[in-house]
């Protein structure tokens, strides 16, 4: 009931805010319109992030690694003290954890160091970045087309259901793809600032932003380079020599940002780094983690993530580019989407958020299409048909946004199993090892213990106890009395009804 009441209140306040934001936009008062939009988006992101539970997919791993980073920022660990043997190739249960680049995890660790180890602090960096991205989408869209297009693109971004889900950590790839999307967008924003101001400092900022995007996910961030070239070419402000010099500055800067991390991990953790590099390569040719789909997976998925109408503005935009190929701004936006779309459609491992960093381009296309239809309808008798199309362009994303907020679901946002683990942490057990708990990653985040799902042997209990460890075993009918009656064992009874 509390979730329903808070959710309905959030939707009501956001709806009022978006209504007045639209009115400011209609009056041309974009500074107020965007400021109010950011506040509304922030309210949605805070609501969805107020799940006091780690989500089952990638977020739990990112959360635990980030927590461990607080104590050793340059050593990325999952099992911080692996007392039992492990396979370094098993990213879900190993020690040194290099399965994701460092920037997202560093930032989450910093947030938890400042605000405490909790779910809100974990998600706060994503909340800040995605709220800031609303303004960036507006700014980029305004430069590509005009302010009203930038405004609508930002509006569609701020309510997008996939963005909401990822910000709250509710779906796989979560905060990593939020960071990646943000820094790709930021680098395009700085590209535009360079064109407007003609100052080299913005080239450095472009390079830094691309480098940070690579440190968030990986090399698809280089899509910014052809976009930069096209926007610079379109401006007509720069001769060939200047363009080459600035491009080299960007390349040198981005390399200086991301390369030290690669050199560090391959020198400090060579076998783990080599294995992860191998996995990255396997993503191209093998479907890993059950994420194998057909070549038209993303063609279908954009309908779900960005509204069933998305094919209309996409086809319209392609037609506009083909019709006027000299318009380099439009071509840059199309490349922003189409090259990643084709690349990730070909590779074998696919996931819905892989194209998130192209979402601003889709929103810019959609906004341009909306206003073209809006202007076009005045020239025809059957305005109601065009009004239906215009309404669906807005209403379908709103529907998906409401679905992702999950206001009307009967769900426990502070489940008993989390409360049990937090209570266990309060007992302040020194050098504790918890056995027979089916979800060790979550348990290690909420407690300060080492956790394994297996039931230990008597010999293992004697050995670990002799090393000074406190042995706890979760008992829910699976453990023999011979084990539970040992004086070295402390019995605990923890709820384990974790839902995916």
LINBEL-V433590 format. One record per backbone hydrogen bond with DSSP energy under -0.5 kcal/mol. NH is the residue of the N-H (numbers start at 1). CO is the residue of the C=O. Records with the same first field share a line. If there is no record, write none. Layout:
# LINBEL-V433590
NH->CO + CO
This chain:
# LINBEL-V433590
5->1
6->2
7->3
8->4
9->5
10->6
11->7
12->8
13->9
14->10
15->11
16->12
17->13
18->14
19->15
20->16
21->17
22->18
23->19
24->20
25->21
26->22
27->23
28->25
29->24
30->28
33->29
34->30
35->31
36->32
37->33
38->34
39->35
40->36
41->37
42->38
43->39
44->40
45->41
46->42
47->43
48->44
49->45
50->46 + 47
52->50 + 413
53->51
60->55 + 57
61->57 + 58
62->58
63->59
64->60
65->61
66->62
67->63
68->64
69->65
70->66 + 67
71->68
72->68
75->72
76->74
77->75
78->95
79->94
80->78
82->79
83->81
88->86
90->87
91->89
93->90
97->76
98->96
103->215
106->102
107->103
108->104
109->105
110->106
111->107
112->108
113->109
114->110
115->111
116->112
118->116
122->118
123->119
124->120
125->121
127->123
128->124
129->125
130->126
131->127
132->128
133->129
134->130 + 131
135->131 + 132
136->132
137->133
138->134
139->135
140->136
141->137
142->138
143->139
144->140
145->141
146->141
150->146
151->147
152->148
153->149
154->150
155->151
156->152
157->153
158->154
159->155
160->157
164->160
165->161
166->162
167->163
168->164
169->166
170->165
174->171
176->173
177->173 + 174
178->174
179->175
180->176
181->177
182->178
183->179
184->180
185->181
186->182
187->183
188->184
189->185
190->186
191->187
192->188
193->189
194->190
195->191
196->192
197->193
198->194
202->199
203->199 + 200
204->200
205->201
206->202
207->203
208->204
209->205
210->206
211->207
212->208
213->209
214->210
215->211
216->212 + 213
217->213
221->218
222->219
223->220
224->221
225->222
226->222
227->223
228->224
229->225
230->226
231->227
232->228
233->229
234->230
235->231
236->232 + 233
237->232
243->239
244->240
245->241
246->242
247->243
248->244
249->245
250->246
251->247
252->248
253->249
254->250
255->251
256->252
257->253
258->254
259->255
261->258
262->258
263->259
264->260
265->261
266->262
267->263
268->264
269->265
273->269
274->270
275->271
276->272
277->273
278->274
279->275
280->276
281->277
282->278
283->279
284->280 + 281
285->281 + 282
286->282
288->286
291->288
293->291 + 348
297->294
300->296
301->297
302->298
303->300
304->300
305->301
306->302
307->303
310->307
311->308
312->309
313->309
314->310
315->311
316->312
317->313
318->314
319->315
320->316
321->317
322->318
323->319
324->320
325->322
327->324
328->326
331->327
332->328
333->329
334->330
335->331
336->332
337->333
338->334
339->335
340->335
341->337
342->338
343->339
344->340
345->341
346->342 + 343
347->343
348->284
349->283
350->291 + 348
354->351
355->352
356->353
358->355
359->356
361->358
362->358
363->359
364->360
365->361
366->362
367->363
368->364
369->365
370->366
371->367
372->368
373->369
374->370
375->371
376->372
377->373
378->375
379->376
380->377
383->381
385->382
386->382
387->383
388->384
389->385
390->386
391->387
392->388
393->389
394->390 + 391
395->391
396->392
398->394
399->395
400->396
401->397
402->398
403->399
404->400
405->401
406->402
407->402
409->406
411->409
413->411
418->415
419->415
420->416
421->417
422->418
423->419
424->420
425->421
426->422
427->423 + 424
428->425
432->429
433->470
434->450
435->433 + 472
436->454
437->452
443->439
444->440
445->441
446->442
447->443
450->432
452->434
456->454
461->457
462->458
463->459
464->460
465->461
466->462
467->463
468->465
469->464
470->431
471->469 + 488
472->433 + 470
473->490
474->435
475->473 + 492
476->474
483->480
484->480
485->481
486->483
489->486
490->471
491->489
492->473
494->492
498->496
